[in-house]
Amino acid sequence: MKITSIILLPITRTAGWKELQQRRPSIPTLAWCLVLPMSLLPPILLYYAGTHYGDDFMAGFGDRQWRFITTILFLAELLTFFVMGWLIHAVVNATRELSIDYQNAYLLAALAPLPMWSASILLLIPSLLLNVIAELGALALSCSLIYHGLQALCERRSNDVVTMSATYTVMAAGVLAWGVLLGIILAF
């Protein structure tokens, strides 16, 4: 797949989506080759930030049990992939106008968190403001990925209200899951 196609995934429903759909990677392939390696990024980089920057990053940040927190975060990310794939399938197929199979639902569940996983690279820079802005921008890209992905995978047209509604439901659950993951980090 071309880099330009990958970059255009959150922007358009045409570029790259058909190629991804034709490849039809299996759910285990998505889990092992995409989700597992990419979901390692945030815990590893969070562990690095917590043990190297400490309170310079945020007050009370250095006194946390980073091994425990990052292990739980990693396991929660993996679980979230499987739950989100199921949720996308359930929400989309709950309407008469949309339909998606498990393969495409899990493809979307694997692609949606990529911007947030990639934004965790900025944890190498000890700036809380920069990291918050990057993660919020990544969250917006994830929302766009889900919307355009549903348009492409369900073969819908632009400005489709049913697709927007399904996207809002999926993203509400995604933001809730993201909040739980942040709560895990802040609680310990």
Buried (B, 14 or more C-beta within 10 A) or exposed (E): EEEEBBEBBBEBBEBBBBEBBEEEBEBEBBBEEBBBEBBBBBBEBBBBBBBEBBEEBBEEBBEBEBEEBBEBBBEBBBEBBBBBBBBBBEBBBEBEEBEBEEBBBBBBBBBBBBBBBBBBEBBEEBBBEEBEEBBEEBBEBBBBBBBBBBBBBBBBEEEBEBBBBBBBBBBEBBEEBBEEBEEBBEEE
